[in-house]
Amino acid sequence: MTLLIIGGTGLLGRQIVRKALENGFEVRCIVRNKNAANFLKEWGAELVYGDLTLPETLPLSFQGITAVIDASTRNATDSIELIKVDWYGKLILLELSNSINVQRFIFLSILNCEHYPDIPLMRMKYGIEKLLKDSTIPFTIFKYAGFFQTLINEYAVPILDQKPIRIMLDVKRICYVDTQDAAFLCIKSLSLKKTVNKIFCTGSAQSWNPNEIIKLCEKLSGQKANIKIVSKVFLKILRGITGLFEWSLNISDRLAFVEVLSNSKNFIPAIEYTYKIFNINPKELLELDFYFREYFEIMLTMLDVVDNISIDKNRNAKTSII
Ligand SMILES: NC(=O)c1ccc[n+]([C@@H]2O[C@H](COP(=O)([O-])OP(=O)(O)OC[C@H]3O[C@@H](n4cnc5c(N)ncnc54)[C@H](OP(=O)(O)O)[C@@H]3O)[C@@H](O)[C@H]2O)c1
């Protein structure tokens, strides 16, 4: 089985490439920059140049492909490029997949995107979900609220750097997922017939709200977080104002994401359905506290080493002066 992976250099995409190779698949990746994607080649993937915004660069990559995994996306804050990649680019991927009668198309979407048609990325994600459902392409869709890896920048790094963390008080609990586990489910779905034409919510078993994540980071880092509370009403007003101007549409979209997370409905039953279909014990999936513990252990050890080196340098400098 030969897989075509788009977005293989991304946070999740690279884990999907790795898992696919470990499981014996032939993997071809469409990449924009072959030098930057060289690590995928070293792992054993074939690299083909392609850009979703340049349709003529795509058809050749589809030769001999059995299944397509689309892990590409444009940064949600870049409204202008967004439509080219997350809408028109995807339409071409669907058309090409249809033309070669692909055996499976795996699409990665966002939790609750169907409830937010006024947010461009959400509207596009849901639009592609609908197109897949109405097509004859055998598909599997995975929906995520977020990855552990993105929480590092949001919480762990600001705590270590003593920078403020902005949170809202009444944000609902969310189940995040480690990208390695998300990749494992993607690849496993290829061997499970019952996952064809199905949508799966994906997350680890434990849910978290921002306060709990901050407390966890404080405990593991031994540092106090600098928390700034942002009110939901203020964000709504700000979003209304920023949405009025072309130059501030990106800010408006960012704020809209905060709103999505703050309104997330309980999706634990949907996640449990995923575990059931994939026949996995939720304990097999990594939990956020374990992931953060490993991160802080590595970072604090590295910071200790850097401190010791600079103390030694200072000592040596003083001795040489004496
Ligand atoms: N991150 C999250 O918390 C989150 C939450 C819910 C759902 N998701 C979904 O999960 C999927 C993976 O997300 P991610 O966070 O792993 O994404 P990511 O790290 O931002 O990676 C995006 C990938 O898309 C590629 N790409 C961007 N523009 C392209 C273009 N014009 N042509 C070809 N490739 C292009 C990038 O390639 P370059 O290396 O060339 O830039 C990169 O490999 C996406 O569908 C995303 O919407 C993510």
The ligand as an SDF file (V2000), in Angstrom:
LIG
                    3D

 48 52  0  0  0  0  0  0  0  0999 V2000
   -2.5480   21.9640   15.9730 N   0  0  0  0  0  0  0  0  0  0  0  0
   -3.7130   21.7440   16.5560 C   0  0  0  0  0  0  0  0  0  0  0  0
   -3.8710   21.9830   17.7680 O   0  0  0  0  0  0  0  0  0  0  0  0
   -4.8910   21.1950   15.7510 C   0  0  0  0  0  0  0  0  0  0  0  0
   -6.1670   21.1250   16.3420 C   0  0  0  0  0  0  0  0  0  0  0  0
   -7.2240   20.5900   15.6150 C   0  0  0  0  0  0  0  0  0  0  0  0
   -7.0210   20.1230   14.3200 C   0  0  0  0  0  0  0  0  0  0  0  0
   -5.7830   20.2180   13.7460 N   0  0  0  0  0  0  0  0  0  0  0  0
   -5.6170   19.7470   12.3520 C   0  0  0  0  0  0  0  0  0  0  0  0
   -4.6270   18.7170   12.3140 O   0  0  0  0  0  0  0  0  0  0  0  0
   -3.9030   18.8130   11.0780 C   0  0  0  0  0  0  0  0  0  0  0  0
   -2.4220   18.9060   11.3720 C   0  0  0  0  0  0  0  0  0  0  0  0
   -2.1740   20.0960   12.1330 O   0  0  0  0  0  0  0  0  0  0  0  0
   -0.7030   20.5150   12.5780 P   0  0  0  0  0  0  0  0  0  0  0  0
   -0.8350   21.3560   13.7920 O   0  0  0  0  0  0  0  0  0  0  0  0
    0.1540   19.2790   12.6070 O   0  0  0  0  0  0  0  0  0  0  0  0
   -0.2830   21.4320   11.3480 O   0  0  0  0  0  0  0  0  0  0  0  0
    1.1060   22.2120   11.1430 P   0  0  0  0  0  0  0  0  0  0  0  0
    2.1220   21.7800   12.1440 O   0  0  0  0  0  0  0  0  0  0  0  0
    0.7780   23.6640   11.0420 O   0  0  0  0  0  0  0  0  0  0  0  0
    1.5910   21.6960    9.7030 O   0  0  0  0  0  0  0  0  0  0  0  0
    0.9580   22.1270    8.5390 C   0  0  0  0  0  0  0  0  0  0  0  0
    1.5250   21.3510    7.3630 C   0  0  0  0  0  0  0  0  0  0  0  0
    0.8630   21.8160    6.1740 O   0  0  0  0  0  0  0  0  0  0  0  0
    1.8620   22.0800    5.2040 C   0  0  0  0  0  0  0  0  0  0  0  0
    1.4350   23.1280    4.2630 N   0  0  0  0  0  0  0  0  0  0  0  0
    1.0900   24.4110    4.5530 C   0  0  0  0  0  0  0  0  0  0  0  0
    0.8300   25.0760    3.4250 N   0  0  0  0  0  0  0  0  0  0  0  0
    1.0170   24.2040    2.3960 C   0  0  0  0  0  0  0  0  0  0  0  0
    0.9150   24.2950    0.9820 C   0  0  0  0  0  0  0  0  0  0  0  0
    0.5920   25.4480    0.3710 N   0  0  0  0  0  0  0  0  0  0  0  0
    1.1750   23.1940    0.2300 N   0  0  0  0  0  0  0  0  0  0  0  0
    1.5320   22.0170    0.8160 C   0  0  0  0  0  0  0  0  0  0  0  0
    1.6550   21.8670    2.1480 N   0  0  0  0  0  0  0  0  0  0  0  0
    1.4080   22.9480    2.9260 C   0  0  0  0  0  0  0  0  0  0  0  0
    3.0780   22.5620    6.0010 C   0  0  0  0  0  0  0  0  0  0  0  0
    4.2270   22.4360    5.2040 O   0  0  0  0  0  0  0  0  0  0  0  0
    5.5140   23.4250    5.3630 P   0  0  0  0  0  0  0  0  0  0  0  0
    6.4810   22.6680    6.2330 O   0  0  0  0  0  0  0  0  0  0  0  0
    5.9950   23.5970    3.9750 O   0  0  0  0  0  0  0  0  0  0  0  0
    5.0190   24.7000    5.9900 O   0  0  0  0  0  0  0  0  0  0  0  0
    3.0390   21.5760    7.1660 C   0  0  0  0  0  0  0  0  0  0  0  0
    3.6280   20.3540    6.8050 O   0  0  0  0  0  0  0  0  0  0  0  0
   -4.4680   20.0080   10.3380 C   0  0  0  0  0  0  0  0  0  0  0  0
   -5.4480   19.5850    9.4250 O   0  0  0  0  0  0  0  0  0  0  0  0
   -5.0970   20.8420   11.4450 C   0  0  0  0  0  0  0  0  0  0  0  0
   -6.1470   21.6620   10.9740 O   0  0  0  0  0  0  0  0  0  0  0  0
   -4.7140   20.7350   14.4350 C   0  0  0  0  0  0  0  0  0  0  0  0
  1  2  1  0
  2  3  2  0
  2  4  1  0
  4  5  1  0
  4 48  2  0
  5  6  2  0
  6  7  1  0
  7  8  2  0
  8  9  1  0
  8 48  1  0
  9 10  1  0
  9 46  1  0
 10 11  1  0
 11 12  1  0
 11 44  1  0
 12 13  1  0
 13 14  1  0
 14 15  2  0
 14 16  1  0
 14 17  1  0
 17 18  1  0
 18 19  2  0
 18 20  1  0
 18 21  1  0
 21 22  1  0
 22 23  1  0
 23 24  1  0
 23 42  1  0
 24 25  1  0
 25 26  1  0
 25 36  1  0
 26 27  1  0
 26 35  1  0
 27 28  2  0
 28 29  1  0
 29 30  1  0
 29 35  2  0
 30 31  1  0
 30 32  2  0
 32 33  1  0
 33 34  2  0
 34 35  1  0
 36 37  1  0
 36 42  1  0
 37 38  1  0
 38 39  2  0
 38 40  1  0
 38 41  1  0
 42 43  1  0
 44 45  1  0
 44 46  1  0
 46 47  1  0
M  CHG  2   8   1  16  -1
M  END
$$$$
